[in-house]
Amino acid sequence: MEQEKQDLRLFDLARRQLDLYPNLSIFAHKVNDEWKEISTSEFVAQVDAISKGLIEIGIKPNEKVGLIADSSMEWHIMDFAIQQVGAVCVAMYPNITDIDYQYIFNDAEIRLVVVSNKNLYSRIVKLQESLYTLKYVFCMAEIPDSRNWKEIEELGKHITDSTLKERMDSVKPTDLATLIYTSGTTGKPKGVMLTHNNIMFNVMAAREITPLQAYSRSLTFLPPCHAYERMVIYTYMYIGITTYIAESLDKIGNNIKEAKPHIMTAVPRILEKVYEKIIKIGHELSGSKRKIFDWAVSVGEAYDPNPEKRSFAYNLKLKLAKKLVLDKWYDALGGHLVTVASGSASLQNKLARIFLAAGIPLYEGYGMTEASPLISVNHYIKGIRVGTVGLPVKYVEVKLAEDGEILVKGPNVMQGYYKNPEETAKTIIDGWLHTGDIAVYEEGQFIKIIDRKKEMFKISGGKYVIPQPIEKKLVESYFIEQAMVIGDGQKFASAFIVPNYGNLVHWSKTSAPELMGMQKAEFLSHPTIVKKINAEVRMANQHFGNWEQIKKPIILHDEFTIDGGELTPTLKMKRKVILEKYQKEFNTLYKQDEE
């Protein structure tokens, strides 16, 4: 594939924005409950000051510098400051385990790290004896007995502009910009090596399919150490979009109403929570209002984004459903959205249809850290196909292997895994990145992901079970929060089911009042609840072949969480961990069946 030449390094994006849009605010964040905008010139000045401090401390080109913080303006200042001196930003999630920190710090030989808060500062300081190269720990928050990151700025005060420019000029677009350690659902983290070029080609591809211009507003709430959110924010800078940084997930609803964003990204788990909240409000209505709400939702669930597939009669119903109910959903999300990009995991078709019916422009995409990360996406130019992850973006070539595995080639593909040539050789073969995801084409080249290659399994009868579509259908139920299909090598497929406790309690008020007041464990074990969950599973089973259908599901009482170790920071299930945790329940189920 012919590649266009691009000379921008990632940290050039801020100065480019300053040249093109000198009056633009690059970021906005909350200070004392008020949105404060940060001009691009202020941002660049702070980046330069930190860069000078890093030079004074002795940070060398290609040296790895750690960054552990939630979404914040300070995160982005630190990211560019590290890059400008030719060093490599190793951005880590604030919620990974101490064992993961230990491995990453020692593998990347990190000498200096900046963290965001007291908790992280204490954790890293306690680990310091086992972090063999770590010398400096700075904290963004002002806390007693710590080194504040403003010290870095102070240290660099006598470093001249020309010294900094010299360091910046020596950084080439082909140089390493970041190491991103994939949390992985199995095994040790792997350090993905991405150059400025890798990510910039992805940025230019994303710009082409983003229907916004300079001076628009975005909202960010996903962690910027996530490859997807990070690339997206670089794209906002490339376009000239002001990025509003949400306070927290708890306050996201208020922040959306205040910032009125034109664009934002989301992961399916967040969209599911938004949907559940709306449905819960609707279910509290009564009489004709409840009937109208339920009818509008059913109209939305039947929506097809392709106008040619919608009948005249359906369009009339949709118009009425929007006027009575669905338009309020759009207004609740600020009323200005032009794009909501969903990635990281598979989105329920039902949710995609109803959000699109409500006028919420939801575009599902697909990528992986190793591809910088964007590979394909549904977008406004080529149209949307619900259930697919769209078409490959510019500069990215995709083909399906004989077994359906997605293979990717392009300037966005990583340089390899850091210090891990064996894994690199297994993953990039003849220039093609082997993603491990299995897909088929729909309606031409629209990519529909079926499952992870490693997650497919055979039951003892020899037939393959593909977990992801089954799990996706199960969690469409209002009463099922999470599901993981199991049964490798067994006579039949089953599933660990985490019920939606809140929705079941609400349901039981009218359908099973005798259960009210019970403790959670007793409630979820009650035959009435078990019967209800089994009925929901049977409804999902109707969509699958006999060998794929879930038999005798195991109802769990605790949700899969990051803190519990069952989910990765990007909310993917750690199947091996979950299976080990509930091995006893698994063994009991299949042993009883044998008996």
C-alpha positions in Angstrom: 0.0 0.0 0.0 1.4 3.4 -1.0 2.0 5.5 2.1 1.8 9.3 2.2 4.8 10.9 3.9 4.1 12.7 7.2 6.7 14.7 9.2 4.7 15.4 12.4 5.8 14.0 15.7 3.0 13.7 18.2 4.2 16.6 20.4 4.1 18.9 17.2 0.3 18.7 17.4 0.0 21.4 20.1 2.3 23.8 18.3 0.5 23.1 15.0 -2.8 24.0 16.8 -1.2 27.2 18.1 -0.1 28.2 14.5 -3.5 27.4 12.9 -5.9 28.4 15.7 -4.1 30.8 18.0 -7.3 31.7 19.9 -8.3 28.1 20.6 -8.5 26.5 24.0 -6.8 23.1 23.8 -8.4 21.8 27.0 -11.1 22.6 29.6 -11.3 21.1 33.1 -13.1 21.7 36.3 -11.5 24.0 38.9 -13.6 24.7 42.0 -16.7 23.5 40.3 -16.2 25.9 37.3 -15.0 24.9 33.8 -11.6 26.5 33.2 -10.3 26.7 29.7 -6.6 26.3 29.0 -5.3 28.1 25.9 -2.9 26.2 23.6 -0.1 28.8 24.4 -0.5 28.1 28.2 -0.4 24.4 27.5 2.7 24.6 25.3 4.5 26.8 27.9 3.8 24.2 30.7 5.0 21.3 28.5 8.2 23.2 27.7 8.9 23.9 31.4 8.5 20.3 32.4 10.7 19.2 29.4 13.5 21.5 30.6 13.3 19.9 34.0 13.6 16.4 32.6 16.7 17.5 30.7 18.2 18.9 33.9 17.4 15.6 35.8 19.3 13.8 33.1 16.6 12.0 31.1 18.2 10.8 27.9 16.8 10.2 24.4 15.0 6.8 24.2 14.9 6.5 28.0 11.6 5.2 29.4 9.7 7.5 31.7 6.6 6.3 33.7 3.3 8.1 33.9 0.4 6.8 36.1 -2.6 9.1 36.3 -6.3 9.3 35.6 -7.7 11.5 32.8 -6.4 15.0 33.4 -4.8 17.9 31.7 -1.6 17.2 33.7 -1.5 13.7 32.0 -1.3 15.3 28.6 1.3 17.9 29.7 3.5 15.1 31.0 3.0 13.0 27.9 4.3 15.7 25.5 7.0 16.8 27.9 8.5 13.3 27.9 8.2 13.0 24.1 9.8 16.4 23.5 13.1 15.4 25.1 13.2 12.3 22.9 12.3 10.0 25.8 9.5 7.3 25.7 6.3 7.7 27.7 5.3 4.5 29.5 1.7 5.3 30.4 0.2 2.8 32.9 -3.3 2.3 34.2 -3.9 3.6 37.8 -5.8 0.4 38.7 -3.4 -2.5 37.8 -1.9 -4.8 40.4 1.4 -4.2 42.2 2.8 -7.3 40.4 2.1 -5.7 37.0 3.7 -2.4 38.2 6.8 -4.4 39.3 7.0 -6.2 36.0 6.6 -3.1 33.8 9.0 -0.8 35.8 11.7 -3.4 35.7 11.1 -4.5 32.1 11.2 -0.8 30.8 14.0 0.1 33.3 12.1 3.2 34.5 14.2 5.7 36.4 11.6 8.5 36.8 7.8 8.2 37.3 5.1 10.8 37.7 1.9 9.7 39.5 -1.4 11.6 40.1 -2.4 11.1 43.7 -1.5 10.1 47.3 -2.6 6.5 46.9 -0.5 5.8 43.8 2.5 7.7 45.4 2.3 5.5 48.5 2.0 2.3 46.4 5.0 3.1 44.2 7.2 4.2 47.1 6.4 1.0 49.0 7.4 -1.0 45.9 10.5 1.0 45.3 12.9 -1.6 46.8 11.7 -4.1 44.1 11.8 -1.5 41.3 15.5 -1.9 40.5 16.1 1.2 38.4 13.6 3.6 39.9 15.2 6.8 41.4 12.6 9.6 41.1 8.9 9.5 42.1 6.9 12.8 41.7 3.3 13.4 42.5 0.9 15.8 40.7 -1.3 16.3 43.8 0.2 18.3 46.6 0.6 15.9 49.5 2.9 16.0 52.6 6.2 14.1 52.5 6.3 13.8 48.7 8.1 15.3 45.8 5.7 17.4 43.8 5.9 17.4 40.0 6.3 21.2 40.1 9.9 20.5 41.3 10.6 19.3 37.8 9.7 22.7 36.4 11.8 24.5 39.0 14.8 22.3 38.2 14.7 23.2 34.6 14.5 27.0 35.0 18.1 27.6 33.8 17.8 25.3 30.8 17.6 27.5 27.7 15.0 27.4 24.9 17.8 26.6 22.4 18.9 23.5 24.5 15.3 22.3 24.5 14.9 23.0 20.7 18.0 21.0 20.1 16.6 18.0 21.8 13.2 18.4 20.0 14.9 18.7 16.6 16.7 15.5 17.2 13.5 13.5 17.5 12.5 11.8 14.3 8.9 10.7 13.3 10.3 7.1 13.2 11.5 7.3 16.8 9.7 5.4 19.6 7.1 7.6 21.2 5.5 5.3 23.7 5.5 1.9 25.2 2.0 0.6 26.1 1.9 -2.5 28.1 -1.2 -4.5 27.2 -2.8 -5.9 30.3 -3.7 -9.0 28.4 -6.3 -11.6 29.5 -3.6 -14.1 30.1 0.1 -14.0 31.0 2.5 -11.2 31.6 2.0 -7.7 30.1 3.7 -7.1 26.8 5.2 -3.7 25.9 3.9 -2.5 22.6 6.4 -0.3 20.8 4.7 2.6 18.9 6.5 5.3 17.0 5.3 8.9 16.4 4.7 7.7 12.8 2.6 4.7 13.8 0.1 6.8 15.8 0.2 9.9 13.4 -0.9 7.8 10.4 -3.8 6.5 12.6 -4.6 10.2 13.5 -4.7 11.2 9.9 -7.0 8.3 9.1 -9.3 9.2 12.0 -9.4 12.8 10.9 -10.7 11.8 7.5 -13.8 10.2 8.9 -14.6 12.7 11.7 -17.3 15.1 10.6 -16.2 18.0 12.7 -14.1 21.2 12.2 -12.0 23.4 14.5 -13.6 25.0 17.5 -15.9 22.1 18.1 -16.1 20.5 21.6 -15.2 17.0 22.7 -15.6 15.3 26.1 -13.2 12.7 27.4 -13.6 10.4 30.4 -11.8 7.2 29.4 -8.2 6.9 30.7 -5.8 8.4 28.2 -3.3 5.6 28.8 -5.9 3.5 26.8 -4.4 3.5 23.2 -7.8 4.3 21.7 -8.6 7.4 23.8 -5.1 8.6 23.5 -5.1 8.5 19.7 -8.5 10.1 19.7 -7.3 13.1 21.8 -4.3 13.5 19.4 -6.9 13.6 16.6 -8.9 16.3 18.4 -5.7 18.3 18.5 -5.1 17.7 14.8 -8.6 19.0 14.0 -8.6 21.9 16.5 -11.2 20.6 18.9 -11.3 21.7 22.5 -11.3 18.7 24.8 -13.4 18.9 28.0 -12.0 16.6 30.7 -14.8 14.9 32.7 -14.5 15.0 36.4 -15.3 11.3 36.9 -17.5 8.5 35.7 -20.0 9.4 38.5 -20.3 12.9 37.2 -20.3 12.1 33.5 -24.1 12.8 33.1 -23.7 16.3 34.5 -20.5 17.0 32.6 -22.2 16.0 29.3 -25.0 18.5 30.0 -22.5 21.3 30.9 -20.0 20.8 28.1 -22.6 19.9 25.3 -20.0 18.0 23.4 -20.1 17.4 19.6 -18.0 14.3 19.9 -17.0 11.7 22.6 -15.9 8.1 22.8 -17.4 5.4 24.9 -17.0 1.7 25.8 -20.1 -0.6 25.6 -20.2 -1.0 29.4 -20.8 2.8 29.8 -23.5 2.8 27.0 -25.1 -0.2 28.7 -25.3 1.7 32.0 -26.8 4.8 30.3 -29.4 2.5 28.6 -30.2 0.7 31.9 -30.7 4.1 33.7 -33.1 5.3 31.0 -35.0 2.0 31.0 -35.3 2.1 34.8 -36.8 5.6 34.6 -39.2 4.5 32.0 -40.3 1.5 34.0 -41.2 3.8 36.9 -43.9 5.3 34.7 -47.4 3.9 34.9 -50.6 3.7 32.8 -50.5 5.2 29.3 -47.1 6.9 29.8 -45.5 3.5 30.5 -47.2 2.0 27.4 -46.0 4.9 25.2 -42.4 4.5 26.6 -42.4 0.7 26.0 -43.8 1.2 22.5 -41.2 3.8 21.6 -38.4 1.5 22.9 -39.7 -1.4 20.7 -39.8 0.9 17.7 -36.2 1.9 18.4 -35.0 -1.7 18.7 -36.2 -2.4 15.2 -34.3 0.5 13.7 -32.1 0.0 10.6 -29.6 2.8 9.8 -29.9 2.0 6.1 -32.9 4.2 4.9 -33.6 1.7 2.1 -34.4 -1.0 4.6 -37.0 1.1 6.5 -40.6 1.0 5.3 -42.8 4.1 5.0 -45.0 2.8 7.8 -41.9 2.3 10.0 -40.7 5.8 9.4 -44.0 7.2 10.5 -43.8 5.2 13.7 -40.2 6.3 14.2 -41.1 10.0 13.8 -43.8 9.6 16.5 -41.6 7.6 18.8 -38.8 10.3 18.5 -41.3 13.1 19.2 -42.8 11.4 22.2 -39.8 9.7 23.8 -36.5 9.2 21.9 -35.6 12.8 21.2 -35.3 13.3 25.0 -32.5 10.7 25.0 -30.5 12.8 22.6 -31.1 16.0 24.6 -30.0 14.2 27.8 -26.6 13.7 26.1 -26.1 17.5 25.6 -28.2 17.8 22.5 -25.2 18.6 20.2 -23.6 15.2 19.5 -22.4 14.6 16.0 -20.4 11.5 16.8 -20.1 8.9 19.6 -17.4 6.4 18.8 -17.7 3.0 20.6 -14.7 0.7 20.9 -12.8 -1.7 23.1 -15.4 -4.4 23.2 -18.5 -5.7 21.3 -21.6 -3.5 21.5 -25.1 -5.1 21.8 -27.0 -4.8 18.5 -30.1 -3.8 20.4 -28.3 -0.9 22.0 -26.8 0.3 18.7 -30.2 0.3 17.0 -32.0 2.2 19.8 -29.3 4.8 20.2 -29.2 5.4 16.5 -33.0 5.6 16.4 -32.8 8.3 19.1 -30.6 10.3 16.8 -27.4 9.5 18.8 -24.8 9.1 16.1 -23.1 5.9 17.4 -20.3 4.5 15.4 -18.8 1.2 16.4 -15.1 0.5 15.6 -12.4 -2.0 16.2 -8.7 -1.8 16.9 -5.9 -3.2 19.1 -3.0 -1.5 20.8 -0.6 -3.2 18.4 -2.2 -1.3 15.5 -2.0 2.2 17.1 -4.9 1.2 17.6 -7.6 1.9 15.0 -8.2 -0.7 12.3 -11.8 -0.3 11.2 -14.9 1.8 12.0 -18.5 2.5 10.9 -18.6 6.1 9.8 -20.9 8.7 8.2 -19.2 8.6 4.8 -19.7 4.9 4.0 -22.7 4.2 6.2 -23.4 2.0 9.2 -24.0 -1.7 9.4 -25.2 -2.7 12.9 -23.4 -5.7 14.2 -20.2 -4.9 12.3 -17.1 -2.8 13.1 -17.2 -1.1 9.8 -14.6 -0.8 7.1 -10.8 -0.6 7.3 -9.6 3.1 7.7 -7.2 4.8 5.4 -3.6 3.4 5.3 -4.8 0.1 6.9 -5.0 -3.1 4.8 -7.1 -6.0 6.2 -7.5 -9.5 5.0 -9.0 -12.6 6.6 -6.9 -15.8 6.9 -8.3 -19.2 6.0 -9.6 -19.7 9.5 -11.1 -16.2 9.5 -8.5 -14.5 11.6 -8.1 -10.7 10.9 -4.7 -9.9 9.6 -3.6 -6.2 9.4 -0.9 -4.4 7.5 0.0 -0.7 7.4 2.2 2.1 8.8 0.1 1.9 12.0 1.4 -1.6 12.9 3.7 -1.6 16.0 7.5 -2.1 15.8 7.1 -5.2 18.0 7.0 -6.2 21.6 9.7 -4.6 23.8 12.5 -7.1 24.6 10.3 -9.9 23.3 11.3 -11.1 19.8 9.7 -14.5 20.3 6.2 -13.0 20.8 6.8 -10.4 18.1 7.7 -13.2 15.6 4.4 -15.0 16.5 2.3 -11.9 16.1 3.8 -10.2 13.0 4.3 -12.7 10.2 5.5 -11.5 6.7 4.5 -7.9 7.7 1.0 -9.0 8.7 -0.2 -8.3 12.3 -2.2 -11.4 13.5 -4.9 -10.0 15.7 -6.3 -13.2 17.2 -9.8 -12.1 16.3 -12.0 -14.2 14.0 -14.3 -12.4 11.6 -16.5 -12.6 8.5 -17.4 -10.0 5.8 -20.9 -8.7 5.6 -22.3 -6.7 2.7 -19.0 -6.5 0.9 -16.1 -5.5 3.2 -17.9 -4.6 6.4 -16.1 -6.6 9.2 -18.1 -8.6 11.6 -16.1 -10.0 14.5 -17.3 -13.5 15.6 -14.9 -14.2 18.5 -11.3 -14.4 19.8 -9.4 -17.2 18.2 -8.3 -18.4 21.6 -11.7 -18.3 23.2 -13.5 -20.7 20.8 -13.8 -24.2 22.2 -15.1 -27.6 21.3 -17.6 -29.5 23.4 -17.0 -33.3 23.7 -19.2 -34.0 20.7 -16.6 -32.2 18.5 -18.7 -29.1 17.6 -17.3 -25.6 18.1 -18.8 -23.1 20.5 -18.1 -19.4 19.8 -18.7 -17.6 23.1 -18.9 -13.9 22.1 -22.2 -13.9 20.2 -23.9 -16.0 22.9 -22.6 -13.7 25.7 -23.7 -10.7 23.7 -27.2 -12.1 23.4 -27.4 -13.1 27.1 -26.5 -9.6 28.3 -29.3 -8.1 26.1 -31.6 -9.3 28.9 -32.7 -6.6 31.3 -32.0 -9.1 34.1 -28.5 -10.3 33.2 -25.5 -8.0 33.9 -22.6 -10.2 32.7 -22.1 -13.6 31.2 -19.2 -15.9 30.4 -19.8 -19.0 28.3 -18.0 -22.2 29.5 -17.8 -25.9 28.7 -14.5 -26.6 26.8 -14.3 -30.4 26.3 -17.6 -31.0 28.2 -20.8 -32.6 27.0 -22.6 -29.2 26.7 -22.1 -25.4 26.9 -23.0 -23.6 30.1 -22.4 -20.1 31.4 -21.5 -18.1 34.5 -24.3 -15.6 34.8 -24.1 -12.4 36.9 -27.7 -11.2 37.4 -28.6 -7.6 37.4 -29.5 -7.4 41.0 -31.1 -3.9 41.0 -33.4 -4.7 38.1 -34.4 -8.0 39.7 -35.3 -6.3 42.9 -37.4 -3.8 41.0 -39.1 -6.6 39.1 -39.8 -8.5 42.3 -41.7 -5.6 43.9 -44.7 -6.4 41.7 -43.9 -10.0 40.5 -42.6 -11.6 43.6 -43.2 -9.3 46.7 -42.5 -12.2 49.1 -38.8 -11.8 48.2 -38.6 -8.1 49.3 -36.3 -7.6 52.3 -34.1 -10.6 51.7 -30.3 -10.3 51.8 -28.6 -10.3 48.3 -27.2 -13.9 48.5 -30.5 -15.4 49.7 -32.5 -13.3 47.1 -30.3 -14.5 44.2 -30.4 -18.1 45.3 -34.2 -18.1 45.7 -36.0 -20.6 43.3 -38.1 -17.7 41.9 -35.0 -15.8 40.8 -33.3 -18.9 39.5 -36.4 -19.6 37.5 -36.5 -16.1 36.1 -32.8 -16.2 35.0 -33.3 -19.6 33.4 -36.3 -18.2 31.5 -34.1 -15.3 30.2 -31.4 -17.8 29.2 -33.9 -19.9 27.3 -35.0 -16.8 25.3 -31.4 -16.1 24.3 -30.9 -19.8 23.4 -33.5 -19.5 20.6 -31.0 -17.7 18.5 -28.4 -20.5 18.5 -27.9 -24.1 17.4 -28.7 -26.9 19.8 -25.0 -27.6 20.6 -24.4 -23.9 21.4 -27.4 -23.4 23.7 -26.7 -22.7 27.4 -27.7 -25.5 29.7 -27.8 -25.3 33.5 -26.3 -21.8 33.9 -24.3 -21.1 37.1 -25.7 -18.0 38.8 -23.0 -16.0 40.5 -23.6 -13.4 43.2 -20.7 -11.0 42.6 -20.1 -8.8 39.6 -16.9 -9.2 37.6 -14.7 -6.2 38.4 -11.2 -4.8 37.7 -10.5 -4.6 41.5 -11.6 -8.3 41.8 -9.1 -9.2 39.1 -11.8 -10.6 36.7 -11.6 -7.7 34.2 -8.7 -6.0 32.5 -8.5 -2.2 32.8 -10.3 -2.1 29.4 -13.2 -4.2 30.9 -12.4 -7.4 29.0 -13.1 -10.6 30.9 -10.0 -12.5 32.1 -11.5 -15.9 31.3 -8.7 -17.9 32.9 -9.0 -16.0 36.2 -12.8 -16.3 36.3 -12.6 -20.0 35.6 -10.1 -20.5 38.3 -12.1 -18.5 40.8 -15.3 -20.5 40.1 -13.6 -23.8 39.4 -15.5 -25.5 42.2 -18.9 -24.4 40.7 -17.7 -25.5 37.3 -16.6 -29.0 38.6 -19.8 -29.4 40.5 -22.0 -28.7 37.5 -20.2 -31.1 35.1 -19.7 -33.8 37.8 -23.4 -33.8 38.6 -24.2 -34.2 35.0 -21.9 -37.2 34.7 -23.6 -38.8 37.7 
